[in-house]
């Protein structure tokens, strides 16, 4: 339903508000998996007149998601404990928690309790499991499947995210991004096959939908690592699995009855655009929200950086976060992509080190960021997660991912958030 990650992502296919609002008018419940803004969009909830619906979320220890819904105007928020089974008319549901912080088993020391998945069991005993983009490892998948078998029965329909939903590889300058893209797609197809062999569903469809990059970073679109439906189908055909692939993207629905009944497959919502190249072209000139703001002065920016660095260092120390690579920031005013390989060096406004390891063993990450976006993130108005995942550009050496390094930047936030930017108040 439009943009996410502070304007750095755009959902696809595109739908009009009226068509989706009409489709959802009879909905009773809304499930929100987690707080990332491609899953919790304040604007979308308002536009679709969902504030009067009942919302179901996990009972998180951190109540940020519940507070955001209530402050938005949602009146009914039901919190379910992890694995608690709740009956809604003729179906049962259970919210399944995050069990790992990354799906690849990489070494990290920041353990977020953020993502969730959801399982549904209908009156006939059929189970639908939507893993959303929960970072389950293979061992996690085995555990979840065993829980479902015990409590809901075999999985009949599985929705599993396919591909990368991150800044890698499109936002990385000093790597072979096409090769990295192909490697990631191969890895993604392997993971899908591994999960299908664990859950053994009758039907599978890719969860999460497709996104593209609008605005000045749109030339990076062809580096996004997401397998096509054709690639997934070819993998399934070669795997010998009995699972049937469903292509539902773009407003399609299915009705699945008993085993001997044919699937009813139809389109309920017609998109306004379902040609990816056309959507990318139409949004190449879009402005990111931060581009509408004034550039902060160097003095106010440096003051906020110093305060945020102190906050970050305290968090890293108190939480015993183990870091590896040097973290360098190059601040641009403005950040301008000159071609697919570089940004304009003429606009460099400021540089600073968040972490200097004094060792070359693990290398470095250089983060290129617009001064206005940096100012918003430091003040806690924009999330670092969304900014790093869509609006920053990177150089890193070696080409190795240390999750805790980038995730620690979420703590790079100033204590004093009440600052005016030159000429215009930046509002949360």
C-alpha positions in Angstrom: 0.0 0.0 0.0 2.8 2.5 -0.8 6.0 3.4 0.8 7.9 1.9 3.8 11.3 2.4 5.4 11.1 6.2 5.3 10.2 6.2 1.6 13.1 3.9 0.6 10.8 1.0 -0.4 7.6 0.9 -2.4 5.2 -2.0 -2.3 4.3 -3.9 -5.5 1.9 -4.5 -7.2 0.2 -1.1 -6.6 -3.4 -0.9 -5.4 -5.8 2.0 -4.9 -6.9 2.8 -1.4 -10.6 2.5 -2.4 -10.2 -1.0 -3.8 -8.5 -2.4 -0.7 -10.8 -0.5 1.6 -13.8 -2.0 -0.1 -12.2 -5.5 0.2 -11.6 -5.1 3.9 -14.9 -3.5 4.9 -16.2 -6.7 6.4 -12.9 -7.6 8.2 -13.2 -8.1 12.0 -9.6 -8.6 13.1 -6.2 -7.2 12.1 -3.0 -9.0 12.9 0.2 -7.0 13.2 3.3 -9.1 13.3 5.9 -6.5 14.4 6.8 -2.8 14.5 8.8 -2.5 11.3 6.9 0.1 9.1 6.4 -2.3 6.2 4.2 -4.2 8.6 2.9 -1.5 10.8 2.0 1.5 8.6 0.2 4.2 10.5 -0.9 5.9 7.3 -2.2 2.7 5.8 -4.3 1.8 8.9 -5.9 5.2 8.8 -6.5 5.3 5.0 -8.2 1.8 5.2 -10.5 2.8 8.1 -9.2 0.0 10.3 -9.0 1.9 13.6 -12.4 0.5 14.7 -11.3 -3.1 14.1 -9.9 -5.5 16.8 -6.2 -5.9 16.6 -4.3 -9.0 17.7 -0.6 -8.9 18.5 1.9 -10.9 20.5 2.2 -10.0 24.2 5.7 -8.5 23.9 7.7 -7.7 27.0 8.4 -4.4 25.3 5.1 -2.7 24.8 6.1 -0.4 21.9 3.7 -2.0 19.4 0.7 -1.9 21.7 1.5 1.8 22.6 1.7 2.8 19.0 -1.6 1.2 18.1 -3.4 2.8 21.1 -1.8 6.2 20.4 -3.0 5.8 16.8 -6.6 5.5 18.1 -7.1 1.7 18.0 -9.6 0.8 20.8 -9.3 -3.0 21.0 -5.9 -4.6 21.2 -5.7 -8.3 22.2 -2.3 -9.5 23.3 -1.6 -13.2 23.0 1.2 -15.0 24.8 3.6 -16.9 22.5 2.0 -20.2 21.5 -1.3 -19.3 23.2 -4.3 -20.7 21.2 -7.2 -18.3 20.7 -10.6 -19.2 19.1 -12.1 -16.7 16.6 -15.5 -18.0 15.6 -14.8 -21.1 13.6 -11.0 -20.8 13.5 -8.2 -21.1 16.0 -5.1 -18.9 15.9 -1.7 -18.9 17.6 1.1 -16.3 17.4 4.5 -17.9 17.2 7.5 -15.9 18.5 10.9 -15.0 17.2 13.3 -17.7 18.2 16.5 -16.5 16.5 17.8 -13.0 15.7 19.0 -14.1 12.2 18.2 -17.0 10.1 21.8 -17.9 9.1 23.1 -18.7 12.5 25.6 -15.8 12.4 27.4 -14.8 15.5 25.7 -11.8 17.2 25.1 -10.5 20.7 21.9 -8.5 20.2 18.8 -10.6 20.7 15.7 -8.8 19.5 12.3 -10.0 20.5 10.5 -8.4 17.6 9.1 -10.6 14.8 6.2 -13.1 15.0 4.5 -15.6 12.8 0.9 -16.8 12.9 -0.9 -20.2 12.5 -4.6 -20.7 11.6 -6.6 -23.9 12.0 -10.1 -23.9 10.4 -13.1 -26.0 11.3 -12.1 -28.8 8.9 -8.7 -29.2 10.5 -6.7 -27.5 7.8 -3.8 -25.4 9.0 -2.4 -22.3 7.4 1.0 -21.2 8.6 2.3 -17.7 7.6 5.9 -17.3 8.7 5.8 -13.6 7.7 9.6 -12.6 7.7 10.4 -14.1 11.0 14.1 -15.1 10.9 13.7 -18.8 11.7 16.7 -21.0 11.3 16.4 -24.6 10.1 16.3 -25.8 13.8 13.6 -23.3 14.6 11.5 -24.5 11.6 11.7 -28.1 13.0 10.6 -26.9 16.4 7.7 -24.9 14.9 6.6 -27.8 12.7 6.6 -30.1 15.7 4.5 -27.6 17.7 2.0 -27.3 14.8 1.7 -31.1 14.4 1.0 -31.4 18.1 -1.5 -28.6 18.4 -2.9 -27.8 15.0 -2.1 -30.8 12.8 -0.1 -31.0 9.5 0.5 -27.7 7.6 -1.7 -27.6 4.5 -0.7 -24.1 3.3 2.6 -22.4 4.0 3.6 -18.8 3.4 7.3 -18.2 3.6 9.3 -15.1 2.6 11.5 -15.6 -0.5 14.7 -13.6 -1.0 16.5 -10.8 0.7 14.7 -7.9 2.5 17.7 -5.8 3.4 20.2 -3.4 2.1 22.4 -6.2 0.7 23.5 -6.4 -2.0 22.0 -3.4 -3.8 23.3 -0.8 -1.4 26.9 -2.1 -1.3 29.4 -0.2 -3.5 32.6 -2.2 -3.3 31.3 -5.7 -4.1 30.2 -7.6 -7.2 26.5 -7.0 -6.6 25.2 -9.1 -9.6 27.2 -12.1 -8.4 26.1 -11.5 -4.8 22.5 -11.2 -6.0 22.7 -14.5 -7.8 24.3 -16.2 -4.8 21.6 -14.9 -2.5 18.8 -16.1 -4.8 20.4 -19.6 -4.9 20.6 -19.5 -1.1 17.0 -18.4 -0.8 15.8 -21.2 -3.1 17.8 -23.7 -1.0 16.2 -22.4 2.2 12.7 -22.6 0.7 13.4 -26.2 -0.3 14.7 -27.0 3.1 11.7 -25.5 4.8 9.3 -27.3 2.5 10.9 -30.6 3.3 10.4 -29.8 7.0 6.8 -28.6 6.9 5.7 -30.8 3.9 2.7 -28.5 3.0 0.3 -29.2 0.2 0.5 -25.6 -1.0 3.2 -22.9 -0.8 3.2 -19.2 -1.7 5.9 -16.6 -1.2 5.0 -14.3 1.7 5.7 -10.6 2.0 5.1 -9.5 -1.5 7.5 -7.6 -3.8 9.1 -4.2 -3.2 11.0 -1.8 -5.4 13.2 1.2 -4.8 11.7 4.5 -5.7 13.4 7.9 -5.9 17.0 8.7 -6.7 18.2 5.2 -5.6 15.9 3.5 -8.2 18.9 2.5 -10.4 19.8 -0.1 -7.8 16.6 -2.0 -8.3 18.1 -4.7 -10.5 20.4 -5.8 -7.7 17.6 -6.7 -5.3 17.9 -10.4 -4.5 14.4 -11.9 -4.8 13.8 -15.1 -6.8 11.1 -15.0 -9.4 8.0 -17.2 -9.4 9.5 -19.0 -12.4 12.7 -19.7 -10.4 10.8 -21.0 -7.4 8.6 -23.3 -9.7 11.7 -24.7 -11.3 13.2 -25.4 -7.9 10.0 -27.2 -6.9 9.9 -29.2 -10.2 13.5 -30.4 -9.7 13.2 -31.1 -6.0 10.7 -34.0 -6.3 8.5 -32.3 -3.6 4.7 -32.7 -3.9 4.0 -29.2 -2.8 2.1 -27.0 -5.2 3.2 -23.4 -5.8 0.5 -20.8 -5.7 1.1 -17.4 -7.4 -1.2 -15.1 -5.4 0.6 -11.8 -5.7 -1.5 -9.0 -7.1 -4.9 -9.4 -5.4 -5.5 -13.1 -6.0 -7.3 -15.4 -3.6 -7.9 -19.2 -3.3 -10.5 -21.3 -1.7 -9.3 -24.8 -0.6 -11.8 -27.4 0.4 -11.3 -31.1 1.1 -8.5 -33.1 -0.6 -10.7 -34.2 -3.5 -12.1 -30.7 -4.2 -10.5 -28.5 -6.8 -9.0 -25.2 -5.8 -11.1 -22.1 -6.6 -8.6 -19.4 -7.7 -9.8 -15.9 -8.6 -8.8 -12.3 -8.4 -10.5 -10.2 -5.8 -8.7 -6.9 -6.0 -7.4 -5.5 -9.3 -4.1 -3.6 -9.0 -3.6 -0.2 -10.5 -0.2 -1.3 -11.7 1.2 -4.8 -11.9 4.0 -4.2 -14.3 7.1 -3.8 -12.2 9.2 -1.8 -14.8 6.3 0.6 -15.2 6.0 1.2 -11.5 9.7 1.8 -11.1 9.7 4.3 -14.0 6.6 6.1 -12.5 8.3 6.6 -9.1 11.9 7.4 -10.1 11.3 11.1 -9.3 9.7 10.5 -6.0 11.2 12.5 -3.1 12.1 10.7 0.2 10.4 12.4 3.1 13.7 13.7 4.6 14.4 15.5 1.3 11.7 18.0 2.1 13.5 19.2 5.2 16.3 21.7 5.6 19.9 20.6 6.2 20.9 21.1 9.9 23.8 23.3 10.6 27.1 21.6 11.3 27.1 22.9 14.9 23.7 21.4 15.8 24.5 18.2 13.9 27.9 17.7 15.7 26.3 18.4 19.1 23.7 15.7 18.5 26.3 13.2 17.1 28.4 13.7 20.3 25.4 13.1 22.5 24.3 10.0 20.5 27.8 8.6 20.5 27.8 8.7 24.3 24.4 7.0 24.4 25.6 4.3 22.0 28.8 3.6 23.9 26.8 3.2 27.1 24.4 0.8 25.5 27.2 -1.3 23.9 29.0 -1.5 27.3 26.0 -2.2 29.5 24.5 -4.8 27.1 27.9 -6.5 26.5 27.5 -6.1 22.7 30.5 -7.6 20.9 31.5 -5.6 17.9 33.9 -6.5 15.1 34.3 -3.9 12.3 35.2 -0.2 12.4 32.1 1.9 11.8 32.7 5.1 9.8 30.1 7.6 8.7 30.3 9.9 5.7 27.6 12.5 5.9 26.4 14.2 2.7 24.4 17.4 2.1 22.7 16.1 0.1 23.4 12.4 -0.7 23.5 12.1 -4.5 23.8 8.9 -6.4 26.0 9.8 -9.4 25.9 6.3 -10.9 25.3 2.7 -9.8 28.8 2.6 -8.3 29.3 5.8 -6.4 27.9 8.9 -4.7 29.1 12.5 -5.2 32.1 13.3 -3.1 31.5 17.1 -3.7 28.7 17.0 -1.2 30.5 15.5 1.8 29.4 17.6 4.8 30.9 15.8 7.7 32.7 12.5 8.6 33.1 10.7 11.9 33.9 7.3 13.4 31.4 5.6 15.6 33.8 2.8 16.3 37.5 2.5 15.4 38.7 -1.0 16.2 42.4 -0.1 15.8 42.8 -3.4 14.0 42.5 -4.4 10.3 41.6 -8.0 11.1 37.9 -7.6 10.7 37.9 -4.5 8.4 35.4 -1.7 8.3 32.0 -0.5 7.3 31.6 3.0 5.7 28.0 4.3 5.8 27.1 7.1 3.4 24.0 9.0 4.7 22.2 12.3 4.0 22.7 14.9 6.8 18.9 15.3 7.2 18.3 11.6 7.5 21.1 11.3 10.0 19.6 14.1 12.1 16.2 12.5 12.1 17.6 9.1 13.1 19.8 10.5 15.9 16.7 12.3 17.3 14.7 9.1 17.3 12.2 10.5 14.8 13.1 8.0 12.0 14.2 4.5 12.9 17.8 3.4 12.2 16.5 0.0 11.1 14.5 1.5 8.2 17.2 4.1 7.2 20.0 1.5 7.1 17.9 -0.9 5.2 16.8 1.4 2.4 18.3 4.9 2.3 22.0 4.5 3.2 24.8 3.3 0.9 27.7 1.2 2.1 31.3 0.1 1.6 32.6 -2.8 3.6 35.8 -4.8 3.8 35.8 -7.8 4.0 32.4 -8.6 2.4 31.2 -10.3 5.6 28.1 -9.6 7.7 28.4 -9.1 11.4 24.8 -8.6 12.6 25.6 -6.9 15.9 27.7 -4.2 14.2 24.9 -2.6 12.2 22.2 -3.5 14.8 24.1 -1.6 17.5 23.5 1.6 15.5 19.8 1.4 16.8 21.3 2.7 20.1 23.0 5.7 18.3 20.3 8.1 19.4 20.5 11.4 21.3 19.1 11.7 24.8 17.9 15.2 24.1 15.5 15.0 21.2 14.0 18.5 21.5 16.0 20.4 18.8 15.0 22.7 16.1 16.6 22.4 12.7 17.5 25.6 10.9 14.3 27.2 9.5 11.9 24.4 10.2 10.8 22.3 13.1 11.2 18.6 12.4 8.2 16.9 14.0 7.9 13.3 15.1 
